[in-house]
């Protein structure tokens, strides 16, 4: 006779595995996503020109692609996905 708790335990283990993969995928996506100065401006309630100025002066770490800037997700969000205040970026 099978123990009914074995079925429950296997389902719990399957859920743990799915959750682990989901968290890992989310972390990978977060590390690789980038934002434009216009998107960052909305987060901080600033103008896109102000954000571009911060990028060009090195206040906000960014990558220049052609004539535009791209800012990594990890530059403006901490590990808990909380927005880092601008004064901590400077």
N, C-alpha and C positions, 0 to 999 in steps of 0.2 A: 504494500500500500504506500502511495506517495505522500510525502509530507506536504500539506498545502502551503506551508511557509516557504518551501523551496521555490515554488512558482512566484510568490511575492518577492523573494530575495532576488531571483533572476530578473524580474521586471525592474526592481530598484537599481540593480547593476546596469541594466540597459539604459535607464534614465540618466544615471550618473555619466555614462559614456557619452550619451547625446549632449548633455549639458557641458561636459568638458570640451567636446568638439565645437559646440556653439561659441563658447567663451574664447577658445583659441582662434576661431575664424574671425570673431569680432575684434580681438586684439590685433590680428594681422591686418584687417581692413583699416583699423584706426591708425596703425603705423604708416600705412601707405597712402592715406587720403591727403589731399592738398586743397587749399582754399585760395580763392582770388582775393585781392584787396577789397573788392566790393562786398564779398561775403563776410570778411573779417570786420569791415566797417559796421555792418549790421549787428554783429555780436557786441561790439564795444560802443555803439551809438556814436560813431565818428564818421567823417566823410572818407570816401575812397582815396581822395588826394592825401589826407592825413596819414592813412595807412601806407600809401606808396612812399610818402616822405619818411616814415619810420623805417621802411625797408631800405630805402636808398642811404639813409644815415646809419644803418646798422643797428638801430634800436630793436627792430623786429627781425629775427633771423628768417631769411627767405632765400628762394632760388629764383634767379632771373632766367626766364625762358623767352628769348627774343626781346620784345619790348615790355613784357609783362612780368609781374612777380607772382610766385606761388609760395604759400606758407603752409608748412606741414601741420597736420592735426596736433602732433605732439609738442609743437612750439607754443600753442595757445591753450591747450587743455592738459590738465594733470592726469595721473594714472586712473583717477576716478571719474574722468570726463567732466570735471569742473573747470569752468573758464578761469584762466590765470589772469589776475588783474594786470593792466598795462604797466602800473608802477613796479611790478615784480619782474617784468620783462626787460626793463631799462637797465 
